[in-house]
Amino acid sequence: MGAGVVEIQEWTTVGGLSGMTVTQPVRQYIDASEWSDGIFWMDVKYITGGVRLYIETSMTDEDEYFTPVVNYVSTTGTSMLISRFDSATTPIMRYLR
C-alpha cells in the first residue's frame, strides 16, 4: 500500500453547548479500505471548556457501528495522533470520520 495524504475535514469552526455531539455528515466519510495505519494532525486555534475529539472507524456507514481509532482531549496548538495496525486497539476499517 502506498503512502498518501487525505484530508478528513477541511478547516472548520464547531460550536455548541456543553455535552453536545457534532458528527461529520455521511458524504464526508473517508473510504479508508486501502490503509492500515493513520497519522492525524489536529490544529486547534481557540477553545473554551473541555472538548473531546474522536477519529472513528466502521465497516459500514451506519452511525451506531463507529468506534474510536484515537481520541483527543483538545487543547490549543498542534497535535499529532498515530494509529498503527499492529498495536491499535481498534484498527482502521472501511470508513473513517
DRENTORKOL-3810 file (N, C-alpha, C; in nm, 4 decimals):
REM DRENTORKOL-3810
@n.u->0.0835; n.v->-0.1177; n.w->0.0000; ca.u->0.0000; ca.v->0.0000; ca.w->0.0000; c.u->0.0883; c.v->0.1246; c.w->0.0000
@n.u->0.0541; n.v->0.2190; n.w->-0.0828; ca.u->0.1310; ca.v->0.3412; ca.w->-0.0928; c.u->0.0904; c.v->0.4423; c.w->0.0121
@n.u->0.1843; n.v->0.5273; n.w->0.0444; ca.u->0.1552; ca.v->0.6359; ca.w->0.1389; c.u->0.0776; c.v->0.7450; c.w->0.0679
@n.u->-0.0052; n.v->0.8134; n.w->0.1388; ca.u->-0.0809; ca.v->0.9228; ca.w->0.0810; c.u->-0.1364; c.v->1.0121; c.w->0.1899
@n.u->-0.1778; n.v->1.1287; n.w->0.1496; ca.u->-0.2366; ca.v->1.2235; ca.w->0.2434; c.u->-0.3807; c.v->1.2466; c.w->0.2021
@n.u->-0.4718; n.v->1.2334; n.w->0.2967; ca.u->-0.6135; ca.v->1.2555; ca.w->0.2721; c.u->-0.6658; c.v->1.3485; c.w->0.3802
@n.u->-0.7358; n.v->1.4512; n.w->0.3380; ca.u->-0.7956; ca.v->1.5441; ca.w->0.4326; c.u->-0.9297; c.v->1.4881; c.w->0.4790
@n.u->-0.9431; n.v->1.4642; n.w->0.6095; ca.u->-1.0680; ca.v->1.4122; ca.w->0.6635; c.u->-1.1708; c.v->1.5239; c.w->0.6770
@n.u->-1.1254; n.v->1.6411; n.w->0.7155; ca.u->-1.2161; ca.v->1.7541; ca.w->0.7347; c.u->-1.1420; c.v->1.8818; c.w->0.7020
@n.u->-1.2020; n.v->1.9669; n.w->0.6193; ca.u->-1.1437; ca.v->2.0974; ca.w->0.5926; c.u->-1.1442; c.v->2.1782; c.w->0.7219
@n.u->-1.0681; n.v->2.2873; n.w->0.7236; ca.u->-1.0688; ca.v->2.3751; ca.w->0.8400; c.u->-1.2124; c.v->2.4173; c.w->0.8678
@n.u->-1.2510; n.v->2.4098; n.w->0.9904; ca.u->-1.3891; ca.v->2.4410; ca.w->1.0249; c.u->-1.3978; c.v->2.4957; c.w->1.1662
@n.u->-1.5057; n.v->2.5631; n.w->1.1949; ca.u->-1.5352; ca.v->2.6078; ca.w->1.3299; c.u->-1.6560; c.v->2.5300; c.w->1.3782
@n.u->-1.6427; n.v->2.4691; n.w->1.4927; ca.u->-1.7517; ca.v->2.3915; ca.w->1.5510; c.u->-1.7871; c.v->2.4546; c.w->1.6837
@n.u->-1.9146; n.v->2.4793; n.w->1.7043; ca.u->-1.9589; ca.v->2.5372; ca.w->1.8307; c.u->-2.0812; c.v->2.4644; c.w->1.8808
@n.u->-2.1000; n.v->2.4651; n.w->2.0094; ca.u->-2.2174; ca.v->2.4002; ca.w->2.0645; c.u->-2.2205; c.v->2.4126; c.w->2.2151
@n.u->-2.3266; n.v->2.3626; n.w->2.2717; ca.u->-2.3444; ca.v->2.3646; ca.w->2.4158; c.u->-2.2671; c.v->2.2514; c.w->2.4810
@n.u->-2.2414; n.v->2.2625; n.w->2.6082; ca.u->-2.1729; ca.v->2.1587; ca.w->2.6834; c.u->-2.2448; c.v->2.0252; c.w->2.6668
@n.u->-2.1690; n.v->1.9199; n.w->2.6409; ca.u->-2.2263; ca.v->1.7866; ca.w->2.6251; c.u->-2.2788; c.v->1.7566; c.w->2.4860
@n.u->-2.2721; n.v->1.8517; n.w->2.3958; ca.u->-2.3242; ca.v->1.8348; ca.w->2.2605; c.u->-2.2280; c.v->1.7504; c.w->2.1760
@n.u->-2.2822; n.v->1.6630; n.w->2.0897; ca.u->-2.2027; ca.v->1.5829; ca.w->1.9976; c.u->-2.2215; c.v->1.6359; c.w->1.8566
@n.u->-2.1117; n.v->1.6562; n.w->1.7856; ca.u->-2.1150; ca.v->1.7004; ca.w->1.6469; c.u->-2.0463; c.v->1.5927; c.w->1.5642
@n.u->-2.1133; n.v->1.5427; n.w->1.4606; ca.u->-2.0608; ca.v->1.4354; ca.w->1.3766; c.u->-2.0583; c.v->1.4800; c.w->1.2316
@n.u->-1.9556; n.v->1.4385; n.w->1.1592; ca.u->-1.9479; ca.v->1.4689; ca.w->1.0160; c.u->-2.0662; c.v->1.4081; c.w->0.9419
@n.u->-2.1135; n.v->1.4736; n.w->0.8365; ca.u->-2.2170; ca.v->1.4142; ca.w->0.7518; c.u->-2.1603; c.v->1.2930; c.w->0.6764
@n.u->-2.2447; n.v->1.1962; n.w->0.6457; ca.u->-2.2031; ca.v->1.0736; ca.w->0.5773; c.u->-2.1255; c.v->1.1039; c.w->0.4493
@n.u->-2.1657; n.v->1.2049; n.w->0.3746; ca.u->-2.0993; ca.v->1.2356; ca.w->0.2474; c.u->-1.9529; c.v->1.2747; c.w->0.2648
@n.u->-1.9105; n.v->1.3055; n.w->0.3879; ca.u->-1.7716; ca.v->1.3433; ca.w->0.4131; c.u->-1.6882; c.v->1.2301; c.w->0.4724
@n.u->-1.7476; n.v->1.1124; n.w->0.4930; ca.u->-1.6696; ca.v->0.9999; ca.w->0.5434; c.u->-1.5630; c.v->0.9629; c.w->0.4409
@n.u->-1.4514; n.v->0.9121; n.w->0.4872; ca.u->-1.3403; ca.v->0.8726; ca.w->0.4020; c.u->-1.3437; c.v->0.7208; c.w->0.3837
@n.u->-1.3259; n.v->0.6742; n.w->0.2600; ca.u->-1.3102; ca.v->0.5315; ca.w->0.2343; c.u->-1.1644; c.v->0.4972; c.w->0.2634
@n.u->-1.1405; n.v->0.4350; n.w->0.3763; ca.u->-1.0051; ca.v->0.4060; ca.w->0.4229; c.u->-0.9683; c.v->0.2588; c.w->0.4036
@n.u->-1.0393; n.v->0.1897; n.w->0.3153; ca.u->-1.0200; ca.v->0.0458; ca.w->0.2994; c.u->-0.8798; c.v->0.0081; c.w->0.2503
@n.u->-0.8048; n.v->0.1010; n.w->0.1953; ca.u->-0.6702; ca.v->0.0706; ca.w->0.1459; c.u->-0.5613; c.v->0.0940; c.w->0.2504
@n.u->-0.5967; n.v->0.1457; n.w->0.3684; ca.u->-0.4963; ca.v->0.1804; ca.w->0.4679; c.u->-0.5082; c.v->0.0941; c.w->0.5927
@n.u->-0.3956; n.v->0.0782; n.w->0.6594; ca.u->-0.3964; ca.v->0.0079; ca.w->0.7878; c.u->-0.3454; c.v->0.0980; c.w->0.9003
@n.u->-0.2672; n.v->0.1995; n.w->0.8670; ca.u->-0.2119; ca.v->0.2922; ca.w->0.9653; c.u->-0.2627; c.v->0.4330; c.w->0.9372
@n.u->-0.2625; n.v->0.5184; n.w->1.0391; ca.u->-0.3042; ca.v->0.6563; ca.w->1.0192; c.u->-0.2288; c.v->0.7511; c.w->1.1105
@n.u->-0.1997; n.v->0.8693; n.w->1.0596; ca.u->-0.1431; ca.v->0.9778; ca.w->1.1386; c.u->-0.2401; c.v->1.0936; c.w->1.1258
@n.u->-0.2851; n.v->1.1473; n.w->1.2385; ca.u->-0.3880; ca.v->1.2501; ca.w->1.2399; c.u->-0.3330; c.v->1.3760; c.w->1.3056
@n.u->-0.3403; n.v->1.4882; n.w->1.2336; ca.u->-0.2954; ca.v->1.6166; ca.w->1.2864; c.u->-0.4170; c.v->1.6989; c.w->1.3260
@n.u->-0.4126; n.v->1.7556; n.w->1.4438; ca.u->-0.5154; ca.v->1.8470; ca.w->1.4915; c.u->-0.4496; c.v->1.9821; c.w->1.5143
@n.u->-0.5135; n.v->2.0861; n.w->1.4646; ca.u->-0.4637; ca.v->2.2213; ca.w->1.4857; c.u->-0.5783; c.v->2.3022; c.w->1.5440
@n.u->-0.5713; n.v->2.3293; n.w->1.6726; ca.u->-0.6782; ca.v->2.3985; ca.w->1.7443; c.u->-0.6317; c.v->2.5395; c.w->1.7760
@n.u->-0.7082; n.v->2.6391; n.w->1.7288; ca.u->-0.6703; ca.v->2.7791; ca.w->1.7487; c.u->-0.7376; c.v->2.8415; c.w->1.8701
@n.u->-0.8607; n.v->2.7984; n.w->1.8997; ca.u->-0.9359; ca.v->2.8607; ca.w->2.0082; c.u->-1.0300; c.v->2.7564; c.w->2.0661
@n.u->-1.0378; n.v->2.7527; n.w->2.1982; ca.u->-1.1269; ca.v->2.6559; ca.w->2.2634; c.u->-1.1700; c.v->2.7108; c.w->2.3987
@n.u->-1.2932; n.v->2.6848; n.w->2.4341; ca.u->-1.3397; ca.v->2.7151; ca.w->2.5692; c.u->-1.3981; c.v->2.5871; c.w->2.6257
@n.u->-1.3700; n.v->2.5599; n.w->2.7497; ca.u->-1.4204; ca.v->2.4382; ca.w->2.8114; c.u->-1.3409; c.v->2.3170; c.w->2.7643
@n.u->-1.3899; n.v->2.2001; n.w->2.7995; ca.u->-1.3257; ca.v->2.0754; ca.w->2.7603; c.u->-1.3913; c.v->2.0170; c.w->2.6370
@n.u->-1.3106; n.v->1.9832; n.w->2.5393; ca.u->-1.3613; ca.v->1.9243; ca.w->2.4152; c.u->-1.2872; c.v->1.7946; c.w->2.3905
@n.u->-1.3620; n.v->1.6906; n.w->2.3564; ca.u->-1.3015; ca.v->1.5623; ca.w->2.3225; c.u->-1.3289; c.v->1.5351; c.w->2.1751
@n.u->-1.2241; n.v->1.5072; n.w->2.0998; ca.u->-1.2338; ca.v->1.4788; ca.w->1.9577; c.u->-1.2055; c.v->1.3315; c.w->1.9351
@n.u->-1.2925; n.v->1.2652; n.w->1.8607; ca.u->-1.2737; ca.v->1.1248; ca.w->1.8271; c.u->-1.2553; c.v->1.1101; c.w->1.6771
@n.u->-1.1542; n.v->1.0346; n.w->1.6358; ca.u->-1.1431; ca.v->0.9880; ca.w->1.4983; c.u->-1.1988; c.v->0.8463; c.w->1.5048
@n.u->-1.3077; n.v->0.8214; n.w->1.4292; ca.u->-1.3790; ca.v->0.6938; ca.w->1.4409; c.u->-1.3753; c.v->0.6157; c.w->1.3107
@n.u->-1.3951; n.v->0.4834; n.w->1.3220; ca.u->-1.3949; ca.v->0.3952; ca.w->1.2062; c.u->-1.5065; c.v->0.2920; c.w->1.2179
@n.u->-1.5469; n.v->0.2381; n.w->1.1017; ca.u->-1.6529; ca.v->0.1376; ca.w->1.0990; c.u->-1.6463; c.v->0.0613; c.w->0.9673
@n.u->-1.7001; n.v->-0.0612; n.w->0.9661; ca.u->-1.7105; ca.v->-0.1388; ca.w->0.8420; c.u->-1.8279; c.v->-0.0919; c.w->0.7568
@n.u->-1.9259; n.v->-0.0244; n.w->0.8192; ca.u->-2.0416; ca.v->0.0288; ca.w->0.7464; c.u->-2.0513; c.v->0.1785; c.w->0.7739
@n.u->-2.1358; n.v->0.2483; n.w->0.6980; ca.u->-2.1506; ca.v->0.3926; ca.w->0.7224; c.u->-2.2633; c.v->0.4241; c.w->0.8199
@n.u->-2.3093; n.v->0.3228; n.w->0.8947; ca.u->-2.4160; ca.v->0.3425; ca.w->0.9925; c.u->-2.3571; c.v->0.3911; c.w->1.1251
@n.u->-2.4134; n.v->0.5005; n.w->1.1752; ca.u->-2.3609; ca.v->0.5710; ca.w->1.2916; c.u->-2.3339; c.v->0.4804; c.w->1.4122
@n.u->-2.4225; n.v->0.3886; n.w->1.4417; ca.u->-2.4099; ca.v->0.3089; ca.w->1.5646; c.u->-2.2929; c.v->0.2098; c.w->1.5630
@n.u->-2.2281; n.v->0.1890; n.w->1.4472; ca.u->-2.1178; ca.v->0.0928; ca.w->1.4398; c.u->-1.9797; c.v->0.1575; c.w->1.4454
@n.u->-1.9732; n.v->0.2903; n.w->1.4516; ca.u->-1.8445; ca.v->0.3578; ca.w->1.4583; c.u->-1.7838; c.v->0.3453; c.w->1.5976
@n.u->-1.6536; n.v->0.3187; n.w->1.6021; ca.u->-1.5795; ca.v->0.3129; ca.w->1.7275; c.u->-1.4527; c.v->0.3979; c.w->1.7128
@n.u->-1.4033; n.v->0.4548; n.w->1.8222; ca.u->-1.2855; ca.v->0.5411; ca.w->1.8137; c.u->-1.1585; c.v->0.4662; c.w->1.7735
@n.u->-1.0843; n.v->0.5245; n.w->1.6809; ca.u->-0.9497; ca.v->0.4785; ca.w->1.6482; c.u->-0.8536; c.v->0.5498; c.w->1.7427
@n.u->-0.8728; n.v->0.6803; n.w->1.7557; ca.u->-0.7971; ca.v->0.7627; ca.w->1.8507; c.u->-0.8935; c.v->0.8641; c.w->1.9105
@n.u->-0.8638; n.v->0.9091; n.w->2.0302; ca.u->-0.9411; ca.v->1.0197; ca.w->2.0869; c.u->-0.8433; c.v->1.1190; c.w->2.1465
@n.u->-0.8894; n.v->1.2404; n.w->2.1534; ca.u->-0.8015; ca.v->1.3512; ca.w->2.1853; c.u->-0.8770; c.v->1.4512; c.w->2.2713
@n.u->-0.8225; n.v->1.4837; n.w->2.3875; ca.u->-0.8784; ca.v->1.5904; ca.w->2.4691; c.u->-0.8133; c.v->1.7178; c.w->2.4192
@n.u->-0.8947; n.v->1.8021; n.w->2.3596; ca.u->-0.8451; ca.v->1.9159; ca.w->2.2844; c.u->-0.7878; c.v->2.0259; c.w->2.3714
@n.u->-0.6724; n.v->2.0751; n.w->2.3298; ca.u->-0.6099; ca.v->2.1940; ca.w->2.3847; c.u->-0.5658; c.v->2.2773; c.w->2.2651
@n.u->-0.5312; n.v->2.4011; n.w->2.2866; ca.u->-0.4858; ca.v->2.4818; ca.w->2.1740; c.u->-0.3462; c.v->2.4373; c.w->2.1316
@n.u->-0.3193; n.v->2.4526; n.w->2.0033; ca.u->-0.1909; ca.v->2.4131; ca.w->1.9475; c.u->-0.2085; c.v->2.3013; c.w->1.8462
@n.u->-0.0979; n.v->2.2486; n.w->1.7995; ca.u->-0.0990; ca.v->2.1421; ca.w->1.7002; c.u->-0.0571; c.v->2.0120; c.w->1.7662
@n.u->-0.1308; n.v->1.9058; n.w->1.7390; ca.u->-0.1016; ca.v->1.7747; ca.w->1.7960; c.u->-0.1061; c.v->1.6695; c.w->1.6858
@n.u->-0.0317; n.v->1.5625; n.w->1.7049; ca.u->-0.0314; ca.v->1.4513; ca.w->1.6109; c.u->-0.0676; c.v->1.3238; c.w->1.6871
@n.u->-0.1617; n.v->1.2472; n.w->1.6322; ca.u->-0.2026; ca.v->1.1193; ca.w->1.6901; c.u->-0.1738; c.v->1.0102; c.w->1.5880
@n.u->-0.1259; n.v->0.8961; n.w->1.6337; ca.u->-0.0878; ca.v->0.7876; ca.w->1.5428; c.u->-0.1677; c.v->0.6622; c.w->1.5750
@n.u->-0.2167; n.v->0.5956; n.w->1.4698; ca.u->-0.2830; ca.v->0.4659; ca.w->1.4834; c.u->-0.2080; c.v->0.3660; c.w->1.3946
@n.u->-0.1410; n.v->0.2695; n.w->1.4570; ca.u->-0.0672; ca.v->0.1663; ca.w->1.3830; c.u->-0.1435; c.v->0.0353; c.w->1.3928
@n.u->-0.1619; n.v->-0.0309; n.w->1.2807; ca.u->-0.2392; ca.v->-0.1549; ca.w->1.2755; c.u->-0.1886; c.v->-0.2582; c.w->1.3755
@n.u->-0.0568; n.v->-0.2731; n.w->1.3859; ca.u->-0.0010; ca.v->-0.3783; ca.w->1.4710; c.u->-0.0144; c.v->-0.3527; c.w->1.6206
@n.u->-0.0546; n.v->-0.2310; n.w->1.6597; ca.u->-0.0699; ca.v->-0.2025; ca.w->1.8027; c.u->-0.2026; c.v->-0.1339; c.w->1.8369
@n.u->-0.2907; n.v->-0.1190; n.w->1.7393; ca.u->-0.4167; ca.v->-0.0465; ca.w->1.7621; c.u->-0.5179; c.v->-0.1311; c.w->1.8378
@n.u->-0.5865; n.v->-0.0687; n.w->1.9330; ca.u->-0.6990; ca.v->-0.1341; ca.w->1.9992; c.u->-0.8109; c.v->-0.1531; c.w->1.8976
@n.u->-0.8373; n.v->-0.0501; n.w->1.8182; ca.u->-0.9344; ca.v->-0.0568; ca.w->1.7087; c.u->-0.8614; c.v->-0.0212; c.w->1.5800
@n.u->-0.8384; n.v->-0.1180; n.w->1.4917; ca.u->-0.7705; ca.v->-0.0861; ca.w->1.3661; c.u->-0.8624; c.v->-0.0079; c.w->1.2724
@n.u->-0.8020; n.v->0.0632; n.w->1.1781; ca.u->-0.8798; ca.v->0.1394; ca.w->1.0797; c.u->-0.9545; c.v->0.0409; c.w->0.9903
@n.u->-1.0857; n.v->0.0644; n.w->0.9758; ca.u->-1.1716; ca.v->-0.0202; ca.w->0.8921; c.u->-1.2102; c.v->0.0555; c.w->0.7654
@n.u->-1.3199; n.v->0.0177; n.w->0.7038; ca.u->-1.3590; ca.v->0.0756; ca.w->0.5740; c.u->-1.3820; c.v->0.2263; c.w->0.5782
@n.u->-1.4639; n.v->0.2720; n.w->0.6732; ca.u->-1.4982; ca.v->0.4149; ca.w->0.6800; c.u->-1.4244; c.v->0.4817; c.w->0.7942
@n.u->-1.3885; n.v->0.6078; n.w->0.7706; ca.u->-1.3187; ca.v->0.6866; ca.w->0.8702; c.u->-1.3846; c.v->0.8229; c.w->0.8753
@n.u->-1.4105; n.v->0.8720; n.w->0.9952; ca.u->-1.4683; ca.v->1.0055; ca.w->1.0117; c.u->-1.4053; c.v->1.0734; c.w->1.1307
END
